[in-house]
Amino acid sequence: MQAIRWSILAFCAPAWLAAQTPARPEFEVASVKPAAAIVAGPDVNIGVRIDGAQFRCTSYSLRDYIRFAYNVKIYQVQGPDWLTQDRYTVTAKIPEGGSGHVREMMQSLLEDRFKLKFHREKKEFPVYSLIVGKSGVKMTEEPADPADSGPLDVDVKAQGGRGGVNVDLGHGAYFGFADNKLTGKKLDMPRFADMLAMFADRPVIDQTDLKGRYDFSILLSEEDYTAMLIRSAVKNGVSLPPQALRLMESSGDTLFNAVQMLGLKLEPKKAPLDVIVVDSAEKTPVEN
């Protein structure tokens, strides 16, 4: 009798465990379509947009989607070159009550549509450590506002071109790069570090221990502004001619000096960072 009882338990266990395992978050319906390569032009529009129950992400590479889904920095995703080169637009419907699980839904989409498989490991990187300088912070700290307490990077609208770059991070936070100036409003330090990394020659990690959100404005030389604009375009996968790429190497210490004017400092160092290493993925996603 006891053997029979154990047999029944063993037979029922998989179904019972399945019933206890929470369903993974998924979009109700999603469309994944190839997008044209980003080329230099008057304007380039990319980014994440959430409008009610509608999710749309325009012209992201698969590497960008992995970064977004697993909430890591772009340099923490490693794999074949095509992860950066090929572009896709995703349009999806968020189920009721699921707005707080968009990243997990994107993880499910990557697994289902692109057959993404990866592993994690630690690697040592040359980085810039962002720290507070001896003179203390010289940025304007925004007073805390409950209306701006939501997470950044979930509703992102980015526009860039020859006239500069503007990124709206949601909840009143944004940064702009135009007219030889780098400006920001309501940026916390992790986003500030990410912004600097767009224009630097290595990753920037926040080690300031600052918890607030800040406004700032940095004036740049015309030569540094041009070189930094080109570097930002290259990091976002924009195709540029060789003569433009040569200008990218002309920037000097203006960024470092400007950061010091804000009471901060960039220190070169090496640091072990977590990395997502893509083992396999499909270039052509499963049909919608």
C-alpha positions in Angstrom: 0.0 0.0 0.0 2.8 2.4 0.9 4.5 1.7 -2.4 1.3 2.5 -4.3 0.9 5.7 -2.2 4.4 6.8 -3.2 3.7 5.9 -6.8 0.6 8.2 -6.8 2.6 11.0 -5.2 5.4 10.6 -7.8 2.9 10.6 -10.6 1.1 13.7 -9.4 4.2 15.7 -8.3 5.0 17.2 -11.7 1.5 18.6 -12.1 1.5 19.9 -8.6 4.8 21.6 -9.0 3.7 23.1 -12.3 0.6 24.5 -10.5 2.8 26.1 -7.8 5.3 27.6 -10.3 4.2 31.2 -11.1 3.8 31.9 -14.8 6.5 34.0 -16.3 5.4 37.5 -17.3 4.7 37.7 -21.1 3.2 40.3 -23.4 -0.4 39.5 -24.5 0.7 39.9 -28.1 3.9 41.1 -29.7 5.2 41.9 -33.1 8.9 41.8 -34.0 10.0 43.3 -37.3 13.4 44.0 -38.8 14.3 47.7 -38.9 16.7 49.5 -41.2 20.2 50.1 -40.2 20.8 53.5 -38.6 22.8 55.8 -40.9 24.0 59.3 -40.4 21.3 61.8 -41.3 19.4 64.9 -40.0 17.6 62.9 -37.3 17.7 59.4 -35.7 14.9 58.2 -33.5 15.4 55.2 -31.2 14.2 54.1 -27.8 11.5 52.6 -25.6 8.0 54.1 -25.4 5.2 52.9 -23.1 1.8 54.4 -23.7 -0.8 52.9 -21.4 -0.9 49.2 -22.3 1.1 49.7 -25.5 4.8 49.0 -25.6 7.0 50.1 -28.5 10.7 49.9 -29.0 12.2 51.4 -32.2 15.3 50.3 -34.0 17.1 48.5 -31.1 19.8 46.0 -31.8 19.4 42.6 -30.1 22.2 43.7 -27.8 20.2 46.7 -26.8 17.1 44.5 -26.1 19.2 42.2 -23.9 20.6 45.2 -22.1 17.1 46.5 -21.5 15.6 43.1 -20.5 18.3 42.2 -18.0 18.9 45.8 -16.8 22.6 45.8 -17.5 24.9 48.3 -19.3 25.6 47.8 -23.0 29.3 46.8 -22.4 28.0 44.0 -20.1 26.5 42.2 -23.1 29.1 40.2 -25.2 28.5 38.1 -28.3 28.9 38.0 -32.1 29.1 41.3 -34.0 25.6 40.9 -35.6 24.1 41.5 -32.1 24.9 45.2 -32.6 24.5 45.4 -36.4 21.0 44.0 -37.0 18.0 46.2 -35.8 14.5 45.3 -34.8 11.3 47.1 -33.8 9.0 45.5 -31.2 5.4 46.5 -30.7 3.5 44.7 -27.9 0.5 44.8 -25.7 1.1 44.8 -21.9 -1.5 42.7 -20.0 -3.5 44.4 -17.3 -1.5 45.0 -14.2 1.8 44.1 -15.9 3.4 47.5 -16.4 5.9 46.8 -13.6 7.1 43.6 -15.4 8.1 44.9 -18.8 11.7 43.8 -18.5 10.7 40.3 -17.6 8.2 40.2 -20.5 11.1 41.2 -22.8 13.2 38.3 -21.4 10.4 35.9 -22.3 10.2 37.5 -25.8 13.9 37.1 -26.4 13.8 33.5 -25.3 10.7 32.6 -27.4 11.3 34.7 -30.6 15.1 34.8 -30.8 15.9 31.5 -29.0 18.4 33.4 -26.8 20.7 31.4 -24.7 23.5 32.9 -22.6 25.6 32.5 -19.5 26.9 34.9 -16.9 30.5 35.4 -15.8 32.8 38.1 -14.4 35.4 39.9 -16.5 37.9 42.7 -15.7 37.4 45.9 -17.6 39.3 49.2 -17.9 36.8 51.7 -16.6 36.4 55.2 -15.3 35.3 55.5 -11.7 33.0 58.4 -11.1 33.7 59.8 -7.6 33.1 63.0 -5.7 36.0 65.5 -5.9 37.7 67.2 -2.9 35.7 70.4 -3.4 32.3 68.6 -3.1 29.4 68.4 -5.5 28.6 71.6 -7.4 25.4 70.5 -9.1 21.9 71.6 -8.2 20.1 68.9 -6.4 16.4 68.6 -7.2 14.0 68.4 -4.2 12.3 65.0 -3.8 9.0 64.8 -5.7 6.7 61.7 -5.2 5.5 62.2 -8.8 9.0 61.5 -10.1 9.6 58.5 -7.9 9.1 55.9 -10.7 12.0 54.0 -12.3 13.9 55.6 -15.2 14.8 53.8 -18.4 11.3 52.3 -18.9 9.8 55.0 -21.0 12.7 56.4 -23.0 12.5 58.6 -26.1 15.8 59.3 -27.8 16.5 61.6 -30.8 19.8 62.3 -32.4 21.4 63.8 -35.5 23.9 66.4 -36.6 22.2 68.9 -34.3 22.9 66.9 -31.2 21.3 64.2 -29.0 18.3 64.4 -26.7 17.2 61.6 -24.4 14.0 61.7 -22.3 14.2 59.1 -19.5 10.8 59.8 -18.1 9.6 61.2 -14.8 11.1 64.6 -15.7 14.6 63.3 -16.2 16.5 64.0 -19.4 19.9 64.9 -20.8 20.8 66.8 -23.9 23.9 67.2 -26.0 23.7 70.2 -28.4 25.2 73.6 -29.1 28.6 72.6 -27.5 26.8 71.8 -24.2 26.0 68.8 -22.2 23.0 69.4 -20.0 20.9 67.2 -17.7 17.8 67.5 -15.4 16.8 65.3 -12.6 19.5 62.8 -13.3 20.6 60.4 -10.6 24.2 59.4 -10.5 23.9 55.9 -12.2 22.2 57.6 -15.2 24.8 60.4 -15.1 27.6 57.8 -15.3 25.8 56.1 -18.2 25.5 59.4 -20.0 29.2 60.1 -19.6 30.0 56.6 -20.9 28.3 57.5 -24.2 31.1 60.0 -24.9 34.0 58.3 -23.1 36.4 55.7 -24.4 35.6 53.2 -21.7 32.7 52.3 -19.3 31.9 54.7 -16.4 30.8 53.3 -13.1 29.1 55.3 -10.4 31.0 55.2 -7.1 29.8 58.6 -5.7 27.3 57.2 -3.2 25.1 60.2 -4.1 21.4 59.3 -3.8 19.7 62.5 -5.2 18.8 63.7 -8.7 20.7 66.7 -10.1 20.6 69.4 -12.7 23.8 70.4 -14.5 25.3 72.1 -17.6 28.8 71.5 -19.0 30.3 73.8 -21.7 32.6 72.0 -24.2 35.0 73.2 -26.9 33.8 72.8 -30.4 36.4 70.2 -31.3 35.5 68.1 -28.2 31.8 68.5 -28.9 32.2 67.2 -32.5 34.4 64.3 -31.4 32.0 63.3 -28.6 29.0 63.5 -30.9 30.7 61.1 -33.4 31.7 58.7 -30.6 28.1 58.7 -29.3 26.8 57.9 -32.9 29.3 55.0 -33.3 28.3 53.5 -29.9 24.7 53.5 -31.1 25.5 51.7 -34.3 25.4 54.6 -36.7 27.4 54.1 -39.9 29.8 57.0 -40.5 32.5 57.6 -43.2 36.2 57.2 -42.3 36.9 60.9 -42.2 34.3 61.4 -39.5 35.8 58.5 -37.5 39.2 60.2 -37.5 37.6 63.3 -35.8 36.5 61.0 -33.0 40.1 60.6 -31.8 40.7 64.4 -31.6 39.0 65.0 -28.2 41.3 66.0 -25.4 40.6 66.4 -21.6 37.6 68.7 -21.9 35.2 66.0 -20.6 37.4 65.3 -17.6 37.8 69.0 -16.9 34.1 69.7 -17.2 33.2 66.9 -14.8 35.7 68.4 -12.3 33.8 71.7 -12.6 30.7 69.8 -11.3 32.7 68.7 -8.2 33.2 65.2 -9.6 36.1 63.3 -10.9 36.8 60.4 -13.4 39.5 58.1 -12.3 40.9 55.4 -14.6 41.0 51.9 -13.0 40.2 48.3 -13.6 37.2 46.6 -12.2 35.6 43.1 -12.3 32.0 43.4 -13.8 29.3 40.9 -14.4 28.9 40.1 -18.1 26.1 38.4 -20.1 27.8 36.2 -22.7 25.5 35.2 -25.6 25.9 31.5 -26.4 23.4 31.4 -29.2 20.5 33.4 -30.7 18.6 33.5 -34.0 19.1 36.4 -36.4 15.6 35.9 -37.8 13.0 35.9 -35.0 10.2 33.4 -34.9 7.2 34.6 -36.9 4.7 36.9 -35.1 
